[in-house]
Amino acid sequence: MKTLKILLAFILVISFKALSQEDLIQVEVKLLEKVLSDITQKQLIYVCIYDSEKIQYIQKYCTKIHITNCEKADVIISDREIPYNNKPVIALNEEILKKLQNAIGGLYWKKGRPQLIFLEDRLKKFDIQLPSEYNRFIIKSGNLSQKFIYNTNAIIIAEKW
């Protein structure tokens, strides 16, 4: 009986942990949707995704993002190098943000904290004007190697879901 109670407690802990992980992913993709909406200034955003993990969550939680091929996309979301250099990219890790010259910004986790960074010169390259609420997240490309810890709570995530 004691073993059964321990097993049930373990299953409950794992269930709550999985639920909280799902909530974090939901917040992340809703933030991504808000950022993409502000970048493109469109109600329906055509996005090419080079990250199979995120596709299912974007389809599940985002109403403004339409997944398409890269030729038709307004923006590309990627966690790896891509063969397209004529479209703006939102990098899903710091390495790709540094490598891709068309990566205008990044949204990724570092040491358990969300990082939201935009690169000033690359935004200008694609003639992208972000709302003033993003000013604290815009840096020069030369400063990319410095450590930045930003609180993404400063950006109001779309509607309450």
MODELLER restraints for C-alpha pairs under 7 A, 6 or more apart:
rsr = mdl.restraints
at = mdl.atoms
rsr.add(forms.Gaussian(group=physical.xy_distance, feature=features.Distance(at['CA:26:A'], at['CA:61:A']), mean=6.55, stdev=0.5))
rsr.add(forms.Gaussian(group=physical.xy_distance, feature=features.Distance(at['CA:29:A'], at['CA:57:A']), mean=6.99, stdev=0.5))
rsr.add(forms.Gaussian(group=physical.xy_distance, feature=features.Distance(at['CA:29:A'], at['CA:58:A']), mean=6.00, stdev=0.5))
rsr.add(forms.Gaussian(group=physical.xy_distance, feature=features.Distance(at['CA:30:A'], at['CA:62:A']), mean=6.48, stdev=0.5))
rsr.add(forms.Gaussian(group=physical.xy_distance, feature=features.Distance(at['CA:30:A'], at['CA:157:A']), mean=6.43, stdev=0.5))
rsr.add(forms.Gaussian(group=physical.xy_distance, feature=features.Distance(at['CA:31:A'], at['CA:157:A']), mean=5.49, stdev=0.5))
rsr.add(forms.Gaussian(group=physical.xy_distance, feature=features.Distance(at['CA:33:A'], at['CA:62:A']), mean=6.58, stdev=0.5))
rsr.add(forms.Gaussian(group=physical.xy_distance, feature=features.Distance(at['CA:33:A'], at['CA:64:A']), mean=6.98, stdev=0.5))
rsr.add(forms.Gaussian(group=physical.xy_distance, feature=features.Distance(at['CA:33:A'], at['CA:65:A']), mean=6.79, stdev=0.5))
rsr.add(forms.Gaussian(group=physical.xy_distance, feature=features.Distance(at['CA:34:A'], at['CA:157:A']), mean=6.16, stdev=0.5))
rsr.add(forms.Gaussian(group=physical.xy_distance, feature=features.Distance(at['CA:34:A'], at['CA:158:A']), mean=5.79, stdev=0.5))
rsr.add(forms.Gaussian(group=physical.xy_distance, feature=features.Distance(at['CA:37:A'], at['CA:43:A']), mean=6.75, stdev=0.5))
rsr.add(forms.Gaussian(group=physical.xy_distance, feature=features.Distance(at['CA:37:A'], at['CA:45:A']), mean=6.74, stdev=0.5))
rsr.add(forms.Gaussian(group=physical.xy_distance, feature=features.Distance(at['CA:38:A'], at['CA:130:A']), mean=6.41, stdev=0.5))
rsr.add(forms.Gaussian(group=physical.xy_distance, feature=features.Distance(at['CA:39:A'], at['CA:128:A']), mean=6.47, stdev=0.5))
rsr.add(forms.Gaussian(group=physical.xy_distance, feature=features.Distance(at['CA:39:A'], at['CA:130:A']), mean=6.17, stdev=0.5))
rsr.add(forms.Gaussian(group=physical.xy_distance, feature=features.Distance(at['CA:43:A'], at['CA:64:A']), mean=6.15, stdev=0.5))
rsr.add(forms.Gaussian(group=physical.xy_distance, feature=features.Distance(at['CA:44:A'], at['CA:64:A']), mean=4.79, stdev=0.5))
rsr.add(forms.Gaussian(group=physical.xy_distance, feature=features.Distance(at['CA:44:A'], at['CA:65:A']), mean=5.95, stdev=0.5))
rsr.add(forms.Gaussian(group=physical.xy_distance, feature=features.Distance(at['CA:44:A'], at['CA:66:A']), mean=6.79, stdev=0.5))
rsr.add(forms.Gaussian(group=physical.xy_distance, feature=features.Distance(at['CA:45:A'], at['CA:64:A']), mean=5.96, stdev=0.5))
rsr.add(forms.Gaussian(group=physical.xy_distance, feature=features.Distance(at['CA:45:A'], at['CA:65:A']), mean=4.86, stdev=0.5))
rsr.add(forms.Gaussian(group=physical.xy_distance, feature=features.Distance(at['CA:45:A'], at['CA:66:A']), mean=5.87, stdev=0.5))
rsr.add(forms.Gaussian(group=physical.xy_distance, feature=features.Distance(at['CA:45:A'], at['CA:74:A']), mean=6.65, stdev=0.5))
rsr.add(forms.Gaussian(group=physical.xy_distance, feature=features.Distance(at['CA:46:A'], at['CA:65:A']), mean=6.12, stdev=0.5))
rsr.add(forms.Gaussian(group=physical.xy_distance, feature=features.Distance(at['CA:46:A'], at['CA:66:A']), mean=4.89, stdev=0.5))
rsr.add(forms.Gaussian(group=physical.xy_distance, feature=features.Distance(at['CA:46:A'], at['CA:67:A']), mean=5.87, stdev=0.5))
rsr.add(forms.Gaussian(group=physical.xy_distance, feature=features.Distance(at['CA:46:A'], at['CA:68:A']), mean=6.12, stdev=0.5))
rsr.add(forms.Gaussian(group=physical.xy_distance, feature=features.Distance(at['CA:46:A'], at['CA:73:A']), mean=4.73, stdev=0.5))
rsr.add(forms.Gaussian(group=physical.xy_distance, feature=features.Distance(at['CA:46:A'], at['CA:74:A']), mean=5.27, stdev=0.5))
rsr.add(forms.Gaussian(group=physical.xy_distance, feature=features.Distance(at['CA:46:A'], at['CA:75:A']), mean=6.87, stdev=0.5))
rsr.add(forms.Gaussian(group=physical.xy_distance, feature=features.Distance(at['CA:47:A'], at['CA:65:A']), mean=6.64, stdev=0.5))
rsr.add(forms.Gaussian(group=physical.xy_distance, feature=features.Distance(at['CA:47:A'], at['CA:66:A']), mean=6.08, stdev=0.5))
rsr.add(forms.Gaussian(group=physical.xy_distance, feature=features.Distance(at['CA:47:A'], at['CA:67:A']), mean=4.96, stdev=0.5))
rsr.add(forms.Gaussian(group=physical.xy_distance, feature=features.Distance(at['CA:47:A'], at['CA:68:A']), mean=5.76, stdev=0.5))
rsr.add(forms.Gaussian(group=physical.xy_distance, feature=features.Distance(at['CA:47:A'], at['CA:73:A']), mean=4.79, stdev=0.5))
rsr.add(forms.Gaussian(group=physical.xy_distance, feature=features.Distance(at['CA:47:A'], at['CA:74:A']), mean=5.91, stdev=0.5))
rsr.add(forms.Gaussian(group=physical.xy_distance, feature=features.Distance(at['CA:47:A'], at['CA:75:A']), mean=5.19, stdev=0.5))
rsr.add(forms.Gaussian(group=physical.xy_distance, feature=features.Distance(at['CA:47:A'], at['CA:76:A']), mean=5.59, stdev=0.5))
rsr.add(forms.Gaussian(group=physical.xy_distance, feature=features.Distance(at['CA:48:A'], at['CA:67:A']), mean=5.77, stdev=0.5))
rsr.add(forms.Gaussian(group=physical.xy_distance, feature=features.Distance(at['CA:48:A'], at['CA:68:A']), mean=5.32, stdev=0.5))
rsr.add(forms.Gaussian(group=physical.xy_distance, feature=features.Distance(at['CA:48:A'], at['CA:69:A']), mean=5.35, stdev=0.5))
rsr.add(forms.Gaussian(group=physical.xy_distance, feature=features.Distance(at['CA:48:A'], at['CA:70:A']), mean=4.97, stdev=0.5))
rsr.add(forms.Gaussian(group=physical.xy_distance, feature=features.Distance(at['CA:48:A'], at['CA:73:A']), mean=5.59, stdev=0.5))
rsr.add(forms.Gaussian(group=physical.xy_distance, feature=features.Distance(at['CA:48:A'], at['CA:75:A']), mean=6.60, stdev=0.5))
rsr.add(forms.Gaussian(group=physical.xy_distance, feature=features.Distance(at['CA:48:A'], at['CA:76:A']), mean=4.74, stdev=0.5))
rsr.add(forms.Gaussian(group=physical.xy_distance, feature=features.Distance(at['CA:48:A'], at['CA:77:A']), mean=6.24, stdev=0.5))
rsr.add(forms.Gaussian(group=physical.xy_distance, feature=features.Distance(at['CA:49:A'], at['CA:55:A']), mean=6.99, stdev=0.5))
rsr.add(forms.Gaussian(group=physical.xy_distance, feature=features.Distance(at['CA:49:A'], at['CA:76:A']), mean=5.86, stdev=0.5))
rsr.add(forms.Gaussian(group=physical.xy_distance, feature=features.Distance(at['CA:49:A'], at['CA:77:A']), mean=4.82, stdev=0.5))
rsr.add(forms.Gaussian(group=physical.xy_distance, feature=features.Distance(at['CA:49:A'], at['CA:78:A']), mean=5.99, stdev=0.5))
rsr.add(forms.Gaussian(group=physical.xy_distance, feature=features.Distance(at['CA:50:A'], at['CA:77:A']), mean=6.01, stdev=0.5))
rsr.add(forms.Gaussian(group=physical.xy_distance, feature=features.Distance(at['CA:50:A'], at['CA:78:A']), mean=4.52, stdev=0.5))
rsr.add(forms.Gaussian(group=physical.xy_distance, feature=features.Distance(at['CA:50:A'], at['CA:79:A']), mean=6.42, stdev=0.5))
rsr.add(forms.Gaussian(group=physical.xy_distance, feature=features.Distance(at['CA:51:A'], at['CA:78:A']), mean=5.78, stdev=0.5))
rsr.add(forms.Gaussian(group=physical.xy_distance, feature=features.Distance(at['CA:51:A'], at['CA:79:A']), mean=5.93, stdev=0.5))
rsr.add(forms.Gaussian(group=physical.xy_distance, feature=features.Distance(at['CA:70:A'], at['CA:76:A']), mean=6.85, stdev=0.5))
rsr.add(forms.Gaussian(group=physical.xy_distance, feature=features.Distance(at['CA:75:A'], at['CA:87:A']), mean=6.12, stdev=0.5))
rsr.add(forms.Gaussian(group=physical.xy_distance, feature=features.Distance(at['CA:75:A'], at['CA:88:A']), mean=5.33, stdev=0.5))
rsr.add(forms.Gaussian(group=physical.xy_distance, feature=features.Distance(at['CA:75:A'], at['CA:89:A']), mean=5.81, stdev=0.5))
rsr.add(forms.Gaussian(group=physical.xy_distance, feature=features.Distance(at['CA:76:A'], at['CA:87:A']), mean=6.80, stdev=0.5))
rsr.add(forms.Gaussian(group=physical.xy_distance, feature=features.Distance(at['CA:76:A'], at['CA:88:A']), mean=6.28, stdev=0.5))
rsr.add(forms.Gaussian(group=physical.xy_distance, feature=features.Distance(at['CA:76:A'], at['CA:89:A']), mean=4.65, stdev=0.5))
rsr.add(forms.Gaussian(group=physical.xy_distance, feature=features.Distance(at['CA:76:A'], at['CA:90:A']), mean=6.29, stdev=0.5))
rsr.add(forms.Gaussian(group=physical.xy_distance, feature=features.Distance(at['CA:77:A'], at['CA:89:A']), mean=5.64, stdev=0.5))
rsr.add(forms.Gaussian(group=physical.xy_distance, feature=features.Distance(at['CA:77:A'], at['CA:90:A']), mean=4.89, stdev=0.5))
rsr.add(forms.Gaussian(group=physical.xy_distance, feature=features.Distance(at['CA:77:A'], at['CA:91:A']), mean=6.08, stdev=0.5))
rsr.add(forms.Gaussian(group=physical.xy_distance, feature=features.Distance(at['CA:78:A'], at['CA:89:A']), mean=6.89, stdev=0.5))
rsr.add(forms.Gaussian(group=physical.xy_distance, feature=features.Distance(at['CA:78:A'], at['CA:90:A']), mean=6.42, stdev=0.5))
rsr.add(forms.Gaussian(group=physical.xy_distance, feature=features.Distance(at['CA:78:A'], at['CA:91:A']), mean=5.21, stdev=0.5))
rsr.add(forms.Gaussian(group=physical.xy_distance, feature=features.Distance(at['CA:78:A'], at['CA:92:A']), mean=5.80, stdev=0.5))
rsr.add(forms.Gaussian(group=physical.xy_distance, feature=features.Distance(at['CA:79:A'], at['CA:91:A']), mean=5.84, stdev=0.5))
rsr.add(forms.Gaussian(group=physical.xy_distance, feature=features.Distance(at['CA:79:A'], at['CA:92:A']), mean=4.75, stdev=0.5))
rsr.add(forms.Gaussian(group=physical.xy_distance, feature=features.Distance(at['CA:79:A'], at['CA:93:A']), mean=5.89, stdev=0.5))
rsr.add(forms.Gaussian(group=physical.xy_distance, feature=features.Distance(at['CA:79:A'], at['CA:96:A']), mean=6.47, stdev=0.5))
rsr.add(forms.Gaussian(group=physical.xy_distance, feature=features.Distance(at['CA:80:A'], at['CA:96:A']), mean=6.00, stdev=0.5))
rsr.add(forms.Gaussian(group=physical.xy_distance, feature=features.Distance(at['CA:81:A'], at['CA:96:A']), mean=6.59, stdev=0.5))
rsr.add(forms.Gaussian(group=physical.xy_distance, feature=features.Distance(at['CA:81:A'], at['CA:100:A']), mean=6.91, stdev=0.5))
rsr.add(forms.Gaussian(group=physical.xy_distance, feature=features.Distance(at['CA:85:A'], at['CA:102:A']), mean=5.83, stdev=0.5))
rsr.add(forms.Gaussian(group=physical.xy_distance, feature=features.Distance(at['CA:87:A'], at['CA:102:A']), mean=6.75, stdev=0.5))
rsr.add(forms.Gaussian(group=physical.xy_distance, feature=features.Distance(at['CA:88:A'], at['CA:102:A']), mean=5.36, stdev=0.5))
rsr.add(forms.Gaussian(group=physical.xy_distance, feature=features.Distance(at['CA:88:A'], at['CA:103:A']), mean=5.87, stdev=0.5))
rsr.add(forms.Gaussian(group=physical.xy_distance, feature=features.Distance(at['CA:88:A'], at['CA:104:A']), mean=6.00, stdev=0.5))
rsr.add(forms.Gaussian(group=physical.xy_distance, feature=features.Distance(at['CA:88:A'], at['CA:126:A']), mean=6.95, stdev=0.5))
rsr.add(forms.Gaussian(group=physical.xy_distance, feature=features.Distance(at['CA:89:A'], at['CA:102:A']), mean=5.91, stdev=0.5))
rsr.add(forms.Gaussian(group=physical.xy_distance, feature=features.Distance(at['CA:89:A'], at['CA:103:A']), mean=4.33, stdev=0.5))
rsr.add(forms.Gaussian(group=physical.xy_distance, feature=features.Distance(at['CA:89:A'], at['CA:104:A']), mean=5.82, stdev=0.5))
rsr.add(forms.Gaussian(group=physical.xy_distance, feature=features.Distance(at['CA:90:A'], at['CA:103:A']), mean=5.71, stdev=0.5))
rsr.add(forms.Gaussian(group=physical.xy_distance, feature=features.Distance(at['CA:90:A'], at['CA:104:A']), mean=6.16, stdev=0.5))
rsr.add(forms.Gaussian(group=physical.xy_distance, feature=features.Distance(at['CA:90:A'], at['CA:105:A']), mean=5.16, stdev=0.5))
rsr.add(forms.Gaussian(group=physical.xy_distance, feature=features.Distance(at['CA:90:A'], at['CA:106:A']), mean=5.18, stdev=0.5))
rsr.add(forms.Gaussian(group=physical.xy_distance, feature=features.Distance(at['CA:91:A'], at['CA:97:A']), mean=5.22, stdev=0.5))
rsr.add(forms.Gaussian(group=physical.xy_distance, feature=features.Distance(at['CA:91:A'], at['CA:103:A']), mean=6.18, stdev=0.5))
rsr.add(forms.Gaussian(group=physical.xy_distance, feature=features.Distance(at['CA:91:A'], at['CA:105:A']), mean=6.20, stdev=0.5))
rsr.add(forms.Gaussian(group=physical.xy_distance, feature=features.Distance(at['CA:91:A'], at['CA:106:A']), mean=4.43, stdev=0.5))
rsr.add(forms.Gaussian(group=physical.xy_distance, feature=features.Distance(at['CA:91:A'], at['CA:107:A']), mean=6.36, stdev=0.5))
rsr.add(forms.Gaussian(group=physical.xy_distance, feature=features.Distance(at['CA:92:A'], at['CA:106:A']), mean=5.78, stdev=0.5))
rsr.add(forms.Gaussian(group=physical.xy_distance, feature=features.Distance(at['CA:92:A'], at['CA:107:A']), mean=5.37, stdev=0.5))
rsr.add(forms.Gaussian(group=physical.xy_distance, feature=features.Distance(at['CA:92:A'], at['CA:108:A']), mean=5.05, stdev=0.5))
rsr.add(forms.Gaussian(group=physical.xy_distance, feature=features.Distance(at['CA:93:A'], at['CA:106:A']), mean=6.68, stdev=0.5))
rsr.add(forms.Gaussian(group=physical.xy_distance, feature=features.Distance(at['CA:93:A'], at['CA:108:A']), mean=5.29, stdev=0.5))
rsr.add(forms.Gaussian(group=physical.xy_distance, feature=features.Distance(at['CA:94:A'], at['CA:106:A']), mean=6.99, stdev=0.5))
rsr.add(forms.Gaussian(group=physical.xy_distance, feature=features.Distance(at['CA:97:A'], at['CA:103:A']), mean=5.58, stdev=0.5))
rsr.add(forms.Gaussian(group=physical.xy_distance, feature=features.Distance(at['CA:97:A'], at['CA:105:A']), mean=6.58, stdev=0.5))
rsr.add(forms.Gaussian(group=physical.xy_distance, feature=features.Distance(at['CA:97:A'], at['CA:106:A']), mean=6.05, stdev=0.5))
rsr.add(forms.Gaussian(group=physical.xy_distance, feature=features.Distance(at['CA:102:A'], at['CA:122:A']), mean=6.66, stdev=0.5))
rsr.add(forms.Gaussian(group=physical.xy_distance, feature=features.Distance(at['CA:104:A'], at['CA:118:A']), mean=5.78, stdev=0.5))
rsr.add(forms.Gaussian(group=physical.xy_distance, feature=features.Distance(at['CA:104:A'], at['CA:119:A']), mean=5.50, stdev=0.5))
rsr.add(forms.Gaussian(group=physical.xy_distance, feature=features.Distance(at['CA:104:A'], at['CA:122:A']), mean=5.11, stdev=0.5))
rsr.add(forms.Gaussian(group=physical.xy_distance, feature=features.Distance(at['CA:104:A'], at['CA:123:A']), mean=5.54, stdev=0.5))
rsr.add(forms.Gaussian(group=physical.xy_distance, feature=features.Distance(at['CA:105:A'], at['CA:117:A']), mean=5.28, stdev=0.5))
rsr.add(forms.Gaussian(group=physical.xy_distance, feature=features.Distance(at['CA:105:A'], at['CA:118:A']), mean=3.94, stdev=0.5))
rsr.add(forms.Gaussian(group=physical.xy_distance, feature=features.Distance(at['CA:105:A'], at['CA:119:A']), mean=5.74, stdev=0.5))
rsr.add(forms.Gaussian(group=physical.xy_distance, feature=features.Distance(at['CA:106:A'], at['CA:116:A']), mean=5.71, stdev=0.5))
rsr.add(forms.Gaussian(group=physical.xy_distance, feature=features.Distance(at['CA:106:A'], at['CA:117:A']), mean=5.24, stdev=0.5))
rsr.add(forms.Gaussian(group=physical.xy_distance, feature=features.Distance(at['CA:106:A'], at['CA:118:A']), mean=6.46, stdev=0.5))
rsr.add(forms.Gaussian(group=physical.xy_distance, feature=features.Distance(at['CA:107:A'], at['CA:115:A']), mean=5.55, stdev=0.5))
rsr.add(forms.Gaussian(group=physical.xy_distance, feature=features.Distance(at['CA:107:A'], at['CA:116:A']), mean=4.73, stdev=0.5))
rsr.add(forms.Gaussian(group=physical.xy_distance, feature=features.Distance(at['CA:107:A'], at['CA:117:A']), mean=6.75, stdev=0.5))
rsr.add(forms.Gaussian(group=physical.xy_distance, feature=features.Distance(at['CA:108:A'], at['CA:114:A']), mean=5.73, stdev=0.5))
rsr.add(forms.Gaussian(group=physical.xy_distance, feature=features.Distance(at['CA:108:A'], at['CA:115:A']), mean=5.28, stdev=0.5))
rsr.add(forms.Gaussian(group=physical.xy_distance, feature=features.Distance(at['CA:108:A'], at['CA:116:A']), mean=6.91, stdev=0.5))
rsr.add(forms.Gaussian(group=physical.xy_distance, feature=features.Distance(at['CA:109:A'], at['CA:115:A']), mean=5.72, stdev=0.5))
rsr.add(forms.Gaussian(group=physical.xy_distance, feature=features.Distance(at['CA:114:A'], at['CA:152:A']), mean=6.83, stdev=0.5))
rsr.add(forms.Gaussian(group=physical.xy_distance, feature=features.Distance(at['CA:115:A'], at['CA:149:A']), mean=6.65, stdev=0.5))
rsr.add(forms.Gaussian(group=physical.xy_distance, feature=features.Distance(at['CA:115:A'], at['CA:150:A']), mean=6.07, stdev=0.5))
rsr.add(forms.Gaussian(group=physical.xy_distance, feature=features.Distance(at['CA:116:A'], at['CA:137:A']), mean=6.31, stdev=0.5))
rsr.add(forms.Gaussian(group=physical.xy_distance, feature=features.Distance(at['CA:116:A'], at['CA:150:A']), mean=6.78, stdev=0.5))
rsr.add(forms.Gaussian(group=physical.xy_distance, feature=features.Distance(at['CA:116:A'], at['CA:152:A']), mean=6.73, stdev=0.5))
rsr.add(forms.Gaussian(group=physical.xy_distance, feature=features.Distance(at['CA:117:A'], at['CA:137:A']), mean=5.03, stdev=0.5))
rsr.add(forms.Gaussian(group=physical.xy_distance, feature=features.Distance(at['CA:117:A'], at['CA:138:A']), mean=6.01, stdev=0.5))
rsr.add(forms.Gaussian(group=physical.xy_distance, feature=features.Distance(at['CA:118:A'], at['CA:137:A']), mean=5.93, stdev=0.5))
rsr.add(forms.Gaussian(group=physical.xy_distance, feature=features.Distance(at['CA:118:A'], at['CA:138:A']), mean=4.61, stdev=0.5))
rsr.add(forms.Gaussian(group=physical.xy_distance, feature=features.Distance(at['CA:118:A'], at['CA:139:A']), mean=6.21, stdev=0.5))
rsr.add(forms.Gaussian(group=physical.xy_distance, feature=features.Distance(at['CA:119:A'], at['CA:138:A']), mean=5.70, stdev=0.5))
rsr.add(forms.Gaussian(group=physical.xy_distance, feature=features.Distance(at['CA:119:A'], at['CA:139:A']), mean=5.24, stdev=0.5))
rsr.add(forms.Gaussian(group=physical.xy_distance, feature=features.Distance(at['CA:119:A'], at['CA:140:A']), mean=5.50, stdev=0.5))
rsr.add(forms.Gaussian(group=physical.xy_distance, feature=features.Distance(at['CA:119:A'], at['CA:141:A']), mean=5.56, stdev=0.5))
rsr.add(forms.Gaussian(group=physical.xy_distance, feature=features.Distance(at['CA:120:A'], at['CA:138:A']), mean=5.88, stdev=0.5))
rsr.add(forms.Gaussian(group=physical.xy_distance, feature=features.Distance(at['CA:120:A'], at['CA:139:A']), mean=5.71, stdev=0.5))
rsr.add(forms.Gaussian(group=physical.xy_distance, feature=features.Distance(at['CA:120:A'], at['CA:140:A']), mean=5.32, stdev=0.5))
rsr.add(forms.Gaussian(group=physical.xy_distance, feature=features.Distance(at['CA:121:A'], at['CA:140:A']), mean=6.61, stdev=0.5))
rsr.add(forms.Gaussian(group=physical.xy_distance, feature=features.Distance(at['CA:121:A'], at['CA:141:A']), mean=6.92, stdev=0.5))
rsr.add(forms.Gaussian(group=physical.xy_distance, feature=features.Distance(at['CA:133:A'], at['CA:155:A']), mean=6.70, stdev=0.5))
